């Protein structure tokens, strides 16, 4: 498996995990906003 630059696999993996966690948190935030909007519009 070729490595990019001098970065090792562990640090690349950690960066990817951190990115995915941010993406998941953002998606959960967006979902909560939509749920609130639906509950407001449902009234």
C-alpha positions in Angstrom: 0.0 0.0 0.0 1.6 3.3 -1.1 1.8 6.0 1.5 1.2 9.7 0.8 4.2 11.8 1.5 5.9 11.0 4.8 2.7 10.6 6.8 2.3 7.2 8.3 -0.9 5.1 8.2 -1.8 5.6 11.9 -1.8 9.4 11.6 -3.8 9.3 8.3 -6.3 7.0 10.0 -6.6 9.3 13.0 -7.2 12.3 10.6 -9.9 10.3 8.8 -11.6 9.3 12.0 -11.6 12.9 13.2 -13.0 14.1 9.9 -15.8 11.4 10.0 -16.6 12.4 13.6 -17.0 16.0 12.6 -19.2 15.0 9.6 -21.4 12.8 11.9 -21.8 15.6 14.4 -22.7 18.1 11.6 -25.2 15.6 10.2 -26.8 15.1 13.7 -27.0 18.8 14.2 -28.8 19.2 10.8 -31.2 16.4 11.7 -32.1 18.0 15.0 -32.8 21.3 13.2 -35.0 19.5 10.8 -36.9 17.7 13.6 -37.5 21.0 15.3 -38.7 22.6 12.1 -41.1 19.8 11.5 -42.5 19.9 15.0 -43.0 23.7 14.6 -44.7 23.3 11.2 -46.8 20.4 12.5 -48.6 22.6 15.0 
